[in-house]
Amino acid sequence: MSDEPFKLLYDGECPFCRREVEFLKRRDRKNNLILEDIAAVGFDPARYGLTQDEAMGVLHGVLPDGRIVSRLDAIRHAYRAAGLGWLVAPTGLPGVSWALDRLYGVFARNRVRWGTLFGRRCESGKCAVAPATSKHKPA
């Protein structure tokens, strides 16, 4: 378990993302998980060296030292910050990590479309998802 704060940049208009964030918030008893909604009015991805397309393309997180992590690495860090690192530990195993990263890519590319089936609204106008890429490598 980590006692370092971790900031997760999540899409607050994505029903799947909101549900996961609510799950993590309930379990973050030490308040180590900081959440920032990238669909919120006023969100500036440039603060993190990202464009809006990059921020919307895949999940990102900010480590205490300011480094950016993305995709499954961001998920692992968020779970660790919430005290649930044991739950995601197997996702870092060779082979498992590779396969889950590919599955995450499919989810990331389709979450907006799939989310509309579960009530996604794009009130902020920031919901377009470009191809799932990130210039940041997982740390």
N, C-alpha and C positions, 0 to 999 in steps of 0.2 A: 504494500500500500504506500502511496506517495503522500507526503505532507506538503508538497509544493503545489501552488495554485496552477491550474491549467485553464486556458480560455478556449472554449469551443465556439467556432463560428458556424452557426446552423441556420437553416432556412425555416423561419417561423411560419411560412405559409404552406409547408409540406406536412401533411397529416402524419406521415410516417416519422419524420424528423421530430415534430412536436411531441409525439408519443414517447419516443426514445429519450428526449430531453427531460420530459416530465418524470420518467422512470429514474433517470440519473439524479435529478434534483432531489427527489424523495429520499434517495439513499446517500446523498452527500452530507453526512452529518458534521463534517469538519469544515464545510464551506470552502472546499478546495477547487470547486468547479465554477468557473466564471462563464456565463453564457452570453453570446452576442448574436442577435438576430440579423442576418444579412439581408433580409427582406424588409427590415424596418426603415421607415423614412429617416433619412439622416445618416444611414450606414455609409461609411466611406472606405471602400476596399483598398484604396491607395495607402491608407494608414498601415497596411500590412504588406505593401508591395504587390498587391493583386489588382486585377481588373474585376469588374462586376461579373463578366463571363467566367473568369477563373474561379471566383468565389462561389458562383452558382453551379459550376461544373462538377466539383467534388467537395467533400467535406474537408475543412481546414481547422487547424488548431494552432494556438500560440503557446510555446513553452515559456517558462519563467524567464529565460534568458533572451526571449524575443524571437527565437527561431520558429519558423513555420513548419508544421508537419501536415500531412494530408492523407486522405483516404483511410485505410484501415489503421494506419499508425495514429491518426487523430482519434479514432474510436478507442484504440487501446489506451491511449493517454487519458482520455475522458473517463473511461471505466476505472483506471487506476486512481485518478483524482477523487472519484466518488467512493473509493474503497472497495471496488469490485474487480480489481486486477486479476484475481484468481479466475474469474469467469471468462476473461478473454485471453488468458495466458496461452492456451493451446492454439490460438489463431496466429501466433508468431512462429510456430514450428515450420521448418522447411517443407515445401510441398503444400501444406495446409494454407500457409500464408499466400503462396502463389495462386492457388485455386480461389481462395476467398477474395483476393484482390481482383481477379477477373470477374467474379460474381458481383462484387461491389460496383465495378465499372458498368455492368449491365443495369444494375439498379440506378446508379447515378444518371445514366443517360435517359432512363425512362420514368424517373420518379415524378416529374411534373405531369406527364400524361396519365400515369397510374393514379397519381394523387387526385386528379379531377374526378375519378370514380369514387373517391372517399371524401369529397367535399372541399378540395383545394380551391381557394379563391386567390386571385392574383390582384389584390387591391393596390399594392404598391407599384405595380407595373415593372417590377424587377425580376420577374419569374422566368424569363427565357433562359434555357440551358443550352449552352454551346457544347460541342463535343467535350467529353470528360477528360480534361487534361489539366495539368498543373506544372508550372515551371519549377516548383519546389519539390525536392526529393525528400522522402521521409527521413527523419533524423534517427 
